[in-house]
Amino acid sequence: MKFKKEFENFEKLRECSCIALTGNGSSEVGLVEVVTQKLDGTLNLLCFPHYPSKLGVTEEMQKKFEPRTTLAILKVLANYVEASIHGPFLVILDLENFKTNIVKDVKNQIERDIKSFSLKEEIKRINSSDDKALLINCQNEKIFTIVMCAMGDKTCPKTEIHIAKVIEYKYGVWIDPCQDKEEFRERVKQTTGTKNYGKVVTNLEIEDLVKFFPQLMISLKAIEDIIEP
C-alpha cells in the first residue's frame, strides 16, 4: 500500500483509495507512513487530510473538515461522505478515547450523534478475540466502510505503549509511555535521535510490526482486502 498525505486541492481526495483520520494527533501519521511503505503488492493511496486550509476549500468547508479528537472524529468523516468521497475510511484513535466497550461506544456515537449516515449491519471485530480493530459497514445514499483501530492496551491505552515496546526491543531502554506525551517524545529523541515514530520503526521487519502493532496491522490488512478483494 503506497502512502500519500499531501494534496494539491480538495478534489484530489476523490482519487484516494482510502482516507485515514487520526484526530488532531500527528504521531500516528509518521508511523503509518512507514508501516504502509513496508506493505508491498499495491499502489493504493492512504491519505491523511489533516490540513483543510491547504486544500483550497472555503472557510465554511474548512470548519467541517478540521481534525477532532475522541469519537467526534466520526462527525468529520460524515462530512467526507457528504462530499461524495466513498472511502473506505481508516480511523485511528487511542484506546483512552473509549469509555468501556469499544463496539458499544462506536455504535452509540453513530446512532446518537451522526445524522448523515447509519449502521448498515452489526459492527464486526476483525479479529474475533480482540475488539481493538473493527469493521463498520455504514450507509446513507451509498454504502461505505469504516475500519476503526484503537491503539494501546490495558496497561497504557495509547499509541506510545507500542513505541515504548519497540524502543525496549531495539535499545534495551524502557521509557514510561504513560507520562505526558511531549515528555515521552523528548525521551524517545534522547534514546533514538528522533521524535518521529515512523523513523523509530523504519528498520523493523513485517513480523516485528505485527508483533508490536497488532491492531494497526490487522486494520491495514482489512483496508487492503476492501480495496483489492
C-alpha positions as CSV (number, residue, x, y, z in Angstrom):
1,M,0.0,0.0,0.0
2,K,1.6,3.2,-1.1
3,F,1.2,6.1,1.3
4,K,0.4,9.7,0.4
5,K,-0.5,12.5,2.8
6,E,-0.4,15.7,0.9
7,F,-2.7,17.1,-1.8
8,E,-2.8,19.8,-4.4
9,N,-6.5,20.5,-3.8
10,F,-9.7,19.1,-2.3
11,E,-10.7,17.3,-5.5
12,K,-7.6,15.1,-5.1
13,L,-9.2,13.4,-2.2
14,R,-11.7,11.7,-4.5
15,E,-8.8,9.9,-6.2
16,C,-7.7,8.3,-3.0
17,S,-8.3,4.6,-2.3
18,C,-8.5,5.2,1.5
19,I,-8.8,8.2,3.8
20,A,-7.2,7.9,7.2
21,L,-8.2,10.1,10.1
22,T,-6.3,10.4,13.4
23,G,-7.9,13.3,15.2
24,N,-5.5,16.2,15.9
25,G,-2.5,14.0,16.6
26,S,0.4,13.8,14.2
27,S,2.4,11.0,15.7
28,E,0.4,8.3,14.0
29,V,0.9,9.9,10.6
30,G,4.6,9.3,10.6
31,L,4.1,5.8,12.0
32,V,1.5,4.7,9.4
33,E,3.5,6.3,6.6
34,V,6.5,4.0,7.3
35,V,4.3,0.9,8.0
36,T,2.4,1.2,4.8
37,Q,5.5,1.7,2.8
38,K,6.6,-1.7,4.0
39,L,3.4,-3.4,2.8
40,D,4.1,-4.5,-0.8
41,G,1.8,-5.5,-3.6
42,T,-0.4,-2.5,-4.1
43,L,-0.2,1.1,-5.4
44,N,-3.2,2.4,-3.4
45,L,-3.1,5.8,-1.7
46,L,-3.7,6.1,2.0
47,C,-4.3,9.8,2.8
48,F,-4.3,12.0,5.9
49,P,-6.2,15.2,5.0
50,H,-5.2,17.0,8.3
51,Y,-5.0,20.4,6.9
52,P,-8.2,21.5,5.1
53,S,-7.0,25.1,5.0
54,K,-4.4,24.0,2.4
55,L,-6.8,22.1,0.2
56,G,-8.4,25.1,-1.5
57,V,-11.8,25.0,0.2
58,T,-13.9,27.8,1.7
59,E,-13.6,28.8,5.3
60,E,-17.0,27.3,6.0
61,M,-15.9,24.0,4.5
62,Q,-12.6,24.1,6.5
63,K,-14.5,24.1,9.7
64,K,-16.3,21.0,8.7
65,F,-13.1,19.1,8.0
66,E,-10.9,20.3,10.9
67,P,-9.5,17.3,12.9
68,R,-11.3,16.3,16.1
69,T,-10.4,14.1,18.9
70,T,-12.4,11.2,20.5
71,L,-15.3,9.6,18.6
72,A,-16.3,13.1,17.5
73,I,-13.9,12.3,14.6
74,L,-16.8,10.4,13.1
75,K,-18.6,13.7,12.6
76,V,-15.7,14.9,10.4
77,L,-15.9,11.6,8.5
78,A,-19.6,12.2,7.9
79,N,-18.6,15.4,6.0
80,Y,-16.3,13.5,3.7
81,V,-19.2,11.2,2.9
82,E,-21.4,14.2,2.2
83,A,-18.7,15.4,-0.2
84,S,-19.2,12.1,-2.2
85,I,-16.0,10.6,-1.1
86,H,-16.7,6.9,-0.7
87,G,-13.9,5.7,1.4
88,P,-13.1,3.2,2.8
89,F,-12.0,5.1,5.9
90,L,-9.4,4.2,8.4
91,V,-10.0,5.8,11.8
92,I,-7.1,5.6,14.3
93,L,-7.7,6.6,17.9
94,D,-6.1,5.9,21.2
95,L,-7.9,3.4,23.4
96,E,-8.1,6.0,26.1
97,N,-10.8,7.7,24.0
98,F,-13.2,4.9,24.6
99,K,-15.2,4.7,27.9
100,T,-15.8,1.0,28.4
101,N,-16.7,-1.2,25.5
102,I,-15.3,-0.1,22.1
103,V,-18.1,-1.7,20.0
104,K,-20.8,-0.2,22.2
105,D,-19.1,3.2,22.2
106,V,-18.9,3.4,18.4
107,K,-22.4,2.1,17.9
108,N,-23.8,4.7,20.4
109,Q,-21.9,7.5,18.8
110,I,-23.2,6.7,15.3
111,E,-26.8,6.1,16.5
112,R,-26.9,9.1,18.8
113,D,-24.8,11.8,17.2
114,I,-24.4,11.1,13.5
115,K,-27.2,12.3,11.3
116,S,-25.8,11.8,7.8
117,F,-25.3,8.0,7.9
118,S,-26.3,5.0,9.9
119,L,-25.1,1.4,10.5
120,K,-25.9,-1.0,7.7
121,E,-25.3,-4.0,9.9
122,E,-23.8,-5.0,13.2
123,I,-20.2,-3.9,13.9
124,K,-17.8,-6.7,13.4
125,R,-14.5,-7.5,15.2
126,I,-11.8,-8.1,12.5
127,N,-10.1,-10.4,14.9
128,S,-12.8,-12.3,16.8
129,S,-10.7,-12.4,20.0
130,D,-10.0,-8.6,20.1
131,D,-12.2,-5.6,19.8
132,K,-9.4,-3.1,19.1
133,A,-9.9,-3.4,15.3
134,L,-13.4,-3.1,14.0
135,L,-15.2,-3.4,10.6
136,I,-18.1,-1.0,10.4
137,N,-20.4,-1.0,7.4
138,C,-22.4,2.1,7.0
139,Q,-24.9,3.6,4.6
140,N,-26.8,6.7,3.5
141,E,-27.4,7.2,-0.2
142,K,-24.4,4.9,-0.7
143,I,-22.7,2.1,1.2
144,F,-19.2,2.6,2.7
145,T,-16.9,1.0,5.2
146,I,-15.0,2.3,8.3
147,V,-12.1,0.4,9.8
148,M,-11.7,1.5,13.4
149,C,-8.3,1.0,15.0
150,A,-7.9,1.6,18.8
151,M,-4.2,1.9,19.7
152,G,-2.8,1.0,23.1
153,D,-3.6,-1.7,25.7
154,K,-4.9,-2.1,29.2
155,T,-1.5,-1.1,30.7
156,C,-1.3,2.1,28.7
157,P,-4.3,3.0,26.4
158,K,-2.4,5.0,23.7
159,T,0.0,4.6,20.8
160,E,3.0,5.4,23.0
161,I,2.9,1.9,24.6
162,H,3.7,0.3,21.2
163,I,6.6,2.7,20.6
164,A,7.9,2.1,24.2
165,K,8.0,-1.7,23.5
166,V,9.8,-1.1,20.2
167,I,12.4,1.0,21.9
168,E,12.9,-1.5,24.6
169,Y,13.4,-4.2,22.0
170,K,15.8,-2.2,19.8
171,Y,17.7,-0.2,22.5
172,G,17.2,-2.1,25.8
173,V,15.7,1.0,27.4
174,W,12.2,1.3,28.8
175,I,10.5,4.7,28.6
176,D,7.3,5.1,30.5
177,P,4.6,5.5,27.9
178,C,2.0,6.9,30.3
179,Q,3.8,10.1,31.0
180,D,3.0,13.4,29.3
181,K,3.1,12.8,25.5
182,E,5.6,15.5,24.8
183,E,7.9,14.4,27.6
184,F,7.7,10.9,26.2
185,R,8.7,12.1,22.8
186,E,11.6,14.0,24.3
187,R,12.8,10.8,26.0
188,V,12.3,9.0,22.7
189,K,14.6,11.5,21.0
190,Q,17.2,11.2,23.7
191,T,17.3,7.5,23.2
192,T,16.8,7.1,19.4
193,G,17.8,10.5,18.0
194,T,14.3,11.3,16.7
195,K,10.8,12.1,17.9
196,N,9.3,10.7,14.7
197,Y,7.6,7.4,15.5
198,G,7.9,6.3,11.8
199,K,11.7,6.7,12.0
200,V,11.8,4.6,15.2
201,V,10.2,1.6,13.3
202,T,12.0,2.1,10.0
203,N,14.3,-1.0,10.4
204,L,11.6,-3.3,11.7
205,E,10.6,-6.4,9.6
206,I,6.9,-7.1,8.9
207,E,6.8,-9.8,11.5
208,D,8.1,-7.3,14.1
209,L,5.4,-4.8,13.1
210,V,2.7,-7.5,13.5
211,K,4.1,-8.2,17.0
212,F,4.4,-4.6,18.2
213,F,1.4,-3.1,16.3
214,P,-1.2,-5.9,16.1
215,Q,-4.4,-3.9,15.8
216,L,-2.8,-1.5,13.3
217,M,-1.5,-4.2,11.1
218,I,-4.8,-6.1,11.2
219,S,-6.6,-2.8,10.3
220,L,-4.4,-2.1,7.3
221,K,-4.8,-5.6,6.1
222,A,-8.6,-5.1,6.3
223,I,-8.3,-1.9,4.2
224,E,-6.3,-3.7,1.6
225,D,-8.9,-6.5,1.4
226,I,-11.6,-3.9,0.9
227,I,-9.7,-2.1,-1.8
228,E,-8.4,-5.2,-3.6
229,P,-10.7,-8.1,-2.7
